[in-house]
């Protein structure tokens, strides 16, 4: 532990990584912070205590992803937005257009 740290200093990221149970942070976020060692898996930057952190499904639920820890990751809010947009674009490309269906018939 850093000598300048105190459990009431507001650095929830630091204390969650150390296993401290903070009632203001959900258990999922605490576990993911600890598992990821405080790093966003999209941009590979450390979370800062004042940043927005969001839970993301690695394989989106609408594509059959499960709501289990193995399919969850913690991302910065803006990284989550980017990943969600890319997931949607990928899914749109996977869908056949009407002309594609006409060709298949």
Buried (B, 14 or more C-beta within 10 A) or exposed (E): EEEEEEEEEEBBBBBBBBEEEEEEBEEEBBBBBBBBEBBBBBEEEBBEBEEEBBBBBEEBEEEEBEEEEEBBBBBBEBBBEEBBEEBEEEEEEEEEEEEEEEEEE
